[in-house]
Amino acid sequence: MADRDNTSDDLRTPKNKYTMKVSVSFKNAIQSYLEQRAEYDELFAHSYRNPLKNIEDCITYILNYVQKSGCNGFDDDEIFGQAVHYYDEADIEIGKPIDCKVVINHHVELTEEEKAQARRDAVKRAEDEAYAKLKQQREKATAKRTATIQQPQPSLFDF
């Protein structure tokens, strides 16, 4: 089995002839959850320190679980639950590494100052867009008037 390497930037399982690479943020989210869980759950901490288990195989197990389900979206708790399940089970079939893209929903908390700045930026952007639209309409109208003025009117006497 591959050694646990919690500092790796990509997921590659050296024991398999297949390689797998998923987003670092997905790996970090799973790993962070597991480490926090191990801090307050002593029973899980024992399973988590098992030298035969590693984060790469955990990710592979989760991806195979997702693929078998046929669903495209999951709640965080369901995915974290599968990660805990991987570490709790002594003999679990991991599956083959899967090359795929994993999307994580990031939740960002903004301070009141950042929210106010974002509002000011949005209002400024909306004003600039409205001004540009009015300016463009005015330029079109002026160009249309100029085009009609510059066209010579045919004269009945020119024939």
C-alpha positions in Angstrom: 0.0 0.0 0.0 1.1 3.6 -0.5 2.3 5.4 2.5 0.1 8.2 3.9 1.4 11.4 2.5 -0.7 14.3 3.8 1.5 17.0 2.0 1.2 15.8 -1.6 -0.2 18.3 -4.0 -1.7 15.8 -6.4 -3.1 12.3 -5.9 -1.1 9.6 -7.5 -1.3 6.0 -6.2 2.1 4.4 -6.9 0.9 0.8 -6.3 -1.5 0.9 -9.3 -0.7 0.9 -13.0 -3.4 3.5 -13.4 -2.9 7.1 -12.2 -5.5 9.4 -10.8 -5.4 13.1 -10.4 -8.2 15.2 -8.8 -8.3 18.7 -7.5 -6.1 19.6 -4.6 -9.1 21.5 -3.0 -11.2 18.3 -3.0 -8.4 16.3 -1.4 -7.8 19.1 1.2 -11.5 19.3 2.0 -11.7 15.6 2.7 -8.4 15.5 4.6 -9.3 18.5 6.7 -12.6 17.0 7.7 -11.0 13.7 8.6 -8.3 15.4 10.7 -10.9 17.5 12.6 -13.0 14.4 13.1 -10.0 12.5 14.5 -9.4 15.3 17.0 -12.7 14.9 18.7 -13.6 11.2 17.9 -11.1 9.0 19.7 -12.4 5.8 18.1 -12.1 7.3 14.6 -8.7 8.6 15.4 -7.5 5.0 15.9 -8.9 4.0 12.5 -7.5 7.1 10.8 -4.0 6.4 12.0 -4.1 2.9 10.4 -0.9 2.6 8.3 -2.7 0.5 5.7 -5.0 3.3 4.9 -4.2 6.5 3.0 -5.9 9.6 1.6 -5.3 8.6 -2.1 -7.2 5.3 -1.6 -9.9 7.1 0.3 -10.4 9.5 -2.6 -10.5 6.5 -5.1 -13.1 4.8 -2.9 -15.2 8.0 -2.8 -15.0 8.5 -6.6 -16.0 4.9 -7.2 -18.9 5.2 -4.8 -20.1 8.3 -6.7 -19.7 6.7 -10.1 -21.7 3.6 -9.0 -24.5 5.8 -7.7 -25.0 7.4 -11.0 -25.7 10.8 -9.3 -23.8 14.0 -10.2 -24.3 16.0 -7.0 -23.9 15.0 -3.3 -24.3 16.7 0.0 -21.0 17.3 1.9 -22.0 15.0 4.7 -22.6 12.1 2.4 -19.1 12.4 0.9 -17.5 12.9 4.3 -19.5 9.9 5.5 -18.0 7.7 2.8 -14.5 8.9 3.7 -15.1 7.9 7.3 -16.5 4.6 6.1 -13.4 3.9 4.2 -11.2 4.4 7.3 -13.6 2.5 9.6 -13.8 -0.7 7.5 -10.8 -3.0 7.8 -11.4 -4.8 4.5 -13.0 -2.6 1.9 -12.8 -2.7 -1.9 -11.4 0.6 -3.1 -11.9 0.2 -6.9 -9.8 1.4 -9.7 -8.6 5.0 -9.9 -10.9 7.2 -11.9 -9.7 10.2 -13.9 -12.4 12.8 -13.4 -13.1 16.4 -12.5 -14.4 17.1 -9.0 -16.2 20.4 -8.3 -16.4 21.7 -4.8 -18.8 24.4 -3.6 -16.8 26.9 -1.6 -18.6 29.0 1.0 -17.0 32.3 1.6 -17.9 34.5 4.6 -17.4 38.2 3.9 -17.0 40.8 6.5 -19.5 43.7 6.7 -16.8 46.0 5.2 -16.2 43.6 2.3 -20.0 43.3 1.7 -20.3 47.1 1.6 -17.4 47.4 -0.8 -18.9 44.7 -3.1 -22.2 46.6 -3.1 -20.4 49.9 -4.0 -18.5 48.1 -6.8 -21.8 46.5 -8.1 -23.6 49.9 -8.1 -20.6 51.6 -9.9 -20.5 48.8 -12.5 -24.3 49.1 -13.0 -24.0 52.9 -13.4 -21.1 52.5 -15.9 -23.0 50.0 -17.9 -26.2 52.2 -18.0 -24.1 55.2 -19.0 -22.4 53.3 -21.8 -25.8 52.0 -23.1 -27.2 55.6 -23.1 -24.1 56.9 -24.8 -24.3 54.2 -27.4 -28.0 54.9 -28.1 -27.2 58.6 -28.4 -24.4 57.9 -30.8 -26.6 55.7 -33.0 -29.3 58.3 -33.1 -26.8 61.0 -34.0 -25.3 58.8 -36.7 -28.8 58.1 -38.1 -29.6 61.8 -38.2 -26.3 62.6 -39.8 -26.8 60.0 -42.5 -30.3 61.2 -43.4 -29.1 64.8 -43.6 -26.1 64.1 -45.8 -28.1 62.2 -48.4 -28.8 64.6 -51.3 -32.5 64.9 -52.2 -33.2 64.2 -55.8 -34.4 67.2 -57.7 -37.2 67.1 -60.3 -35.1 69.5 -62.4 -32.0 67.3 -62.6 -33.6 64.8 -65.0 
